[in-house]
């Protein structure tokens, strides 16, 4: 249980915002919530960047990879799924 709690405390230097096809936006502060979303709610079931982002998030959670590399991989997956929000739209809302 303690390992699971440590996973929740890994955060990125800057959150990632995605805009879903429904128009809703979601904010991700670290690899734990990103990996969960990639596996359970991601708009594309397949995708090279999605698969890589999932692997990079897992590596960061196991502390054998960089959280910031996982963040960049998550952004690439969001761009691949056409749902990356640069933050400009969210900031204006």
C-alpha positions in Angstrom: 0.0 0.0 0.0 2.9 2.4 0.8 4.3 2.0 -2.7 0.9 2.9 -4.2 0.8 6.1 -2.1 4.3 7.0 -3.3 3.1 6.7 -6.9 0.5 9.4 -6.2 3.2 11.9 -5.1 5.2 11.9 -8.3 4.3 15.1 -10.1 5.4 16.9 -13.2 7.0 20.3 -13.3 3.9 21.6 -15.2 0.5 20.0 -15.6 -0.8 18.7 -18.9 -4.2 19.7 -20.1 -6.2 17.7 -22.6 -9.4 18.5 -24.3 -11.7 15.5 -24.9 -13.9 15.2 -28.0 -16.9 16.0 -25.8 -15.3 19.4 -25.1 -14.4 18.7 -21.5 -10.9 19.4 -20.4 -8.8 17.3 -18.0 -5.7 18.3 -16.0 -3.0 15.7 -15.3 -0.4 16.5 -12.7 1.7 13.3 -12.9 2.3 9.9 -14.3 -0.1 8.0 -12.0 -3.3 9.8 -13.2 -2.0 9.9 -16.8 -1.4 6.2 -16.9 -4.8 5.4 -15.5 -6.5 7.7 -18.0 -4.4 6.2 -20.9 -5.5 2.7 -20.0 -9.1 3.3 -19.1 -10.5 6.4 -20.8 -8.1 7.4 -23.7 -10.0 8.3 -26.9 -7.8 6.1 -29.1 -7.4 2.4 -28.2 -4.2 2.1 -30.3 -1.4 4.4 -31.1 2.3 4.4 -31.1 2.5 7.5 -28.9 -0.2 6.2 -26.5 1.6 2.9 -26.0 4.9 4.7 -25.4 3.3 7.1 -23.0 1.8 4.2 -21.0 5.3 2.6 -20.8 7.0 5.8 -19.8 4.4 6.5 -17.1 4.9 3.0 -15.8 8.7 3.4 -15.7 8.3 6.7 -13.9 6.0 5.1 -11.3 8.5 2.3 -10.7 11.2 5.0 -10.4 13.2 3.5 -13.3 12.3 6.3 -15.7 12.0 10.0 -15.7 8.7 11.7 -14.8 9.4 14.5 -17.2 10.1 12.0 -20.1 6.7 10.4 -19.2 5.2 13.9 -19.4 6.6 14.5 -22.9 5.4 11.1 -24.0 1.9 11.9 -22.6 1.9 15.2 -24.6 2.9 13.3 -27.8 0.0 10.9 -27.2 -2.4 13.7 -26.7 -1.2 15.3 -29.9 -1.6 11.9 -31.7 -5.2 11.7 -30.3 -5.8 15.4 -31.3 -6.7 16.3 -27.8 -3.7 18.3 -26.5 -4.7 21.7 -25.1 -1.8 24.2 -25.0 -3.5 25.8 -22.0 -4.4 28.9 -23.9 -8.0 27.8 -24.2 -8.3 26.7 -20.6 -6.7 29.9 -19.4 -9.2 32.0 -21.3 -12.2 30.1 -19.8 
